[in-house]
């Protein structure tokens, strides 16, 4: 099976129903993507599939074979990803940090599709990602910081 | 500060340990550990021999890089940065020159002075290492200055240290630490090193960027579960769903037929499937169709546990505090409070990688008790301790779960039967159902009021499992568990008669242990809810009532005033909203006051809208970390107070994953405001206090919003049951 991950082609010999998470972590050694729950309930395993956030723990690898997969290891190469990572550093968002790969992937996808998200947009995009250290307030602030100061205008102007 | 273990290391002993490790002599285990110890972000294997290593906590390389050795576990609480700041402050280097490395497992050299062995718990890291880490930095600085002075042939007193260099005041000659490191290594340890006056601090007390953040935003930070060793297999496990149960039958053939499965290991009460990857291991485990013999606990449910606790609450207690004479009050108010079993549900499921060889054993994991983790590997393998190397990693949350080493013991037992390194990874279901839970507590509490409504007597009886008796037996004395009564025994309110009692009741059907605040999380809920009850009964404002009893505790009164003022205490709220206050003080020596505002919807859902927290934790190392610990501690505590509950049915834990063990999410998180009181009192603990105070603040807010007093957590379930 051929996988396109972070712009590179990887050939893997794995069962069709194997979740992408374990292919990334156990077969390819891309351990930045985290295992949290195994049932798509916590968001720790979030990666991008053609730019959209998916839970890799509940995504059979056979369904992603012809698509662009982006993980935390390469998300900083995108403009939104870089902004999100910079804001995360500026506000010292992480505590234990374990969930933050997934948080950053969800936040990056949000920002890429919605440059100036409202609080409600942030709730909708981020409530699938659990953080037991309780960094939610800083995550919200960091997304706003990454989006820049045009929030109020954009919110009113969006169709 | 109390020490938990009988063989505790006093401050004086600690200096001796430092001295023994200094003077150019390296301890054997230290050398061994150095070769393998991972830096927080990268492996150290290529670093070679450091130029200067005056003690077990700091090294200076010829390249002028300062390596701080972290004795404690970093699990999000920020001590990686805070402890580095302590060393850097005295060493006179900026954090830009500092690299941090996990210490090897060593219960002597790296003992937590408050606990007596290498352990990260009880909100002790900053308190316990505030002096040792500064001494380590100061000793290094002193030697580097002397070395530079000698190289110039001048008096060391005419030189000063600044930003990683030594400067001769007279000639303004400058030399980097790295350039004199080798010379410094040959000098004898100074007898006495002076610490800086806190007013001269340039790092401690200032907001600093966490050193671990960059690696935590790009996927390079390594947790125990991320370990990869050449030739490694992956295993996952299923323990008997009932504690004390054993395997009766399993279909090994079916599991072995799954591609990638190598081995099925039956440990009696645990089955492990060893495979190429987690997916094969999980499928193999499912295919086994294990049948269990439940053993003696197979019919027990939560109601049985509560019945036993209730019966125990009538037994003879041990007295933790007894002051004044309780005269016959005009009015007696009595209540029973209960707090449930709680799981930790740290984001990183438990994991441990082990390679057992003929004559040695190597273990890789995230642990809050590195020395114990190493010792259990020695015990299980039968190898001498020096043949076991333990590598610690970042912890994807600890909250007390990783103060246990059960998962290390289990992984070593598995690895003994595997001809390769093996990483054992627990599923989330295994993690929730085989946790070491916060104990169930059953409390009887009573207050006497005089004819004027003044509180004249107070009596609190705590009934529950003793964690200390199991985890640190020497600390369990005369039937009293100091942790179980923590936060109640230190009651600050000026009441003429105070009595605090404890009844130990063990429960063999479930394992219990530390949970971010343990004793205090439950005691503060009981005490501060009950104080609110009394305020209501005597028709007094909850803040004014507390304040009136804090004349002898100015620091407590100050945080209460600050929180009340910032929260707008007394200002009107919309219908359905309510404010609740709670004050917290305990063995952590930190003062916390919180005001929570909740909204109870028409359908009875509790939403937390705003929390204001005032904190006085004495000397602050990194104020931004203290703020973060308050923010996070409150979120953790809200999850527990609103929804947290582990229940048993037929000996089995009924919850299994985040769908039925609910935790707070982004859309449910309130605005949190943190106000820090600054002073130079001794540092207090900050990992747990904010968690402890939020449950009563919420319970009191729910009462303000609904008129319903909730005496049994979790709040949402109790409110729904009416």
Boltz contact constraints between the chains, C-beta under 6 A:
constraints:
  - contact:
      token1: [A, 18]
      token2: [B, 279]
      max_distance: 6.0
  - contact:
      token1: [A, 22]
      token2: [B, 277]
      max_distance: 6.0
  - contact:
      token1: [A, 22]
      token2: [B, 278]
      max_distance: 6.0
  - contact:
      token1: [A, 22]
      token2: [B, 279]
      max_distance: 6.0
  - contact:
      token1: [A, 26]
      token2: [B, 234]
      max_distance: 6.0
  - contact:
      token1: [A, 26]
      token2: [B, 277]
      max_distance: 6.0
  - contact:
      token1: [A, 26]
      token2: [B, 278]
      max_distance: 6.0
  - contact:
      token1: [A, 29]
      token2: [B, 228]
      max_distance: 6.0
  - contact:
      token1: [A, 31]
      token2: [B, 226]
      max_distance: 6.0
  - contact:
      token1: [A, 32]
      token2: [B, 219]
      max_distance: 6.0
  - contact:
      token1: [A, 36]
      token2: [B, 347]
      max_distance: 6.0
  - contact:
      token1: [A, 37]
      token2: [B, 428]
      max_distance: 6.0
  - contact:
      token1: [A, 37]
      token2: [B, 657]
      max_distance: 6.0
  - contact:
      token1: [A, 37]
      token2: [B, 658]
      max_distance: 6.0
  - contact:
      token1: [A, 38]
      token2: [B, 428]
      max_distance: 6.0
  - contact:
      token1: [A, 39]
      token2: [B, 657]
      max_distance: 6.0
  - contact:
      token1: [A, 41]
      token2: [B, 658]
      max_distance: 6.0
  - contact:
      token1: [A, 41]
      token2: [B, 659]
      max_distance: 6.0
  - contact:
      token1: [A, 42]
      token2: [B, 658]
      max_distance: 6.0
  - contact:
      token1: [A, 72]
      token2: [B, 219]
      max_distance: 6.0
  - contact:
      token1: [A, 73]
      token2: [B, 219]
      max_distance: 6.0
  - contact:
      token1: [A, 76]
      token2: [B, 218]
      max_distance: 6.0
  - contact:
      token1: [A, 85]
      token2: [B, 217]
      max_distance: 6.0
  - contact:
      token1: [A, 88]
      token2: [B, 217]
      max_distance: 6.0
  - contact:
      token1: [A, 89]
      token2: [B, 213]
      max_distance: 6.0
  - contact:
      token1: [A, 92]
      token2: [B, 210]
      max_distance: 6.0
  - contact:
      token1: [A, 92]
      token2: [B, 213]
      max_distance: 6.0
  - contact:
      token1: [A, 94]
      token2: [B, 213]
      max_distance: 6.0
  - contact:
      token1: [A, 94]
      token2: [B, 216]
      max_distance: 6.0
  - contact:
      token1: [A, 95]
      token2: [B, 76]
      max_distance: 6.0
  - contact:
      token1: [A, 95]
      token2: [B, 632]
      max_distance: 6.0
  - contact:
      token1: [A, 96]
      token2: [B, 75]
      max_distance: 6.0
  - contact:
      token1: [A, 96]
      token2: [B, 76]
      max_distance: 6.0
  - contact:
      token1: [A, 96]
      token2: [B, 396]
      max_distance: 6.0
  - contact:
      token1: [A, 96]
      token2: [B, 397]
      max_distance: 6.0
  - contact:
      token1: [A, 97]
      token2: [B, 216]
      max_distance: 6.0
  - contact:
      token1: [A, 97]
      token2: [B, 221]
      max_distance: 6.0
  - contact:
      token1: [A, 98]
      token2: [B, 347]
      max_distance: 6.0
  - contact:
      token1: [A, 98]
      token2: [B, 348]
      max_distance: 6.0
  - contact:
      token1: [A, 98]
      token2: [B, 396]
      max_distance: 6.0
  - contact:
      token1: [A, 99]
      token2: [B, 347]
      max_distance: 6.0
  - contact:
      token1: [A, 100]
      token2: [B, 216]
      max_distance: 6.0
  - contact:
      token1: [A, 101]
      token2: [B, 219]
      max_distance: 6.0
  - contact:
      token1: [A, 123]
      token2: [B, 666]
      max_distance: 6.0
  - contact:
      token1: [A, 123]
      token2: [B, 667]
      max_distance: 6.0
  - contact:
      token1: [A, 126]
      token2: [B, 666]
      max_distance: 6.0
  - contact:
      token1: [A, 127]
      token2: [B, 665]
      max_distance: 6.0
  - contact:
      token1: [A, 127]
      token2: [B, 666]
      max_distance: 6.0
  - contact:
      token1: [A, 127]
      token2: [B, 667]
      max_distance: 6.0
  - contact:
      token1: [A, 130]
      token2: [B, 663]
      max_distance: 6.0
  - contact:
      token1: [A, 132]
      token2: [B, 346]
      max_distance: 6.0
  - contact:
      token1: [A, 132]
      token2: [B, 347]
      max_distance: 6.0
  - contact:
      token1: [A, 132]
      token2: [B, 397]
      max_distance: 6.0
  - contact:
      token1: [A, 133]
      token2: [B, 76]
      max_distance: 6.0
  - contact:
      token1: [A, 133]
      token2: [B, 632]
      max_distance: 6.0
  - contact:
      token1: [A, 134]
      token2: [B, 631]
      max_distance: 6.0
  - contact:
      token1: [A, 134]
      token2: [B, 632]
      max_distance: 6.0
  - contact:
      token1: [A, 134]
      token2: [B, 635]
      max_distance: 6.0
  - contact:
      token1: [A, 134]
      token2: [B, 636]
      max_distance: 6.0
  - contact:
      token1: [A, 136]
      token2: [B, 666]
      max_distance: 6.0
  - contact:
      token1: [A, 136]
      token2: [B, 669]
      max_distance: 6.0
  - contact:
      token1: [A, 137]
      token2: [B, 631]
      max_distance: 6.0
  - contact:
      token1: [A, 137]
      token2: [B, 672]
      max_distance: 6.0
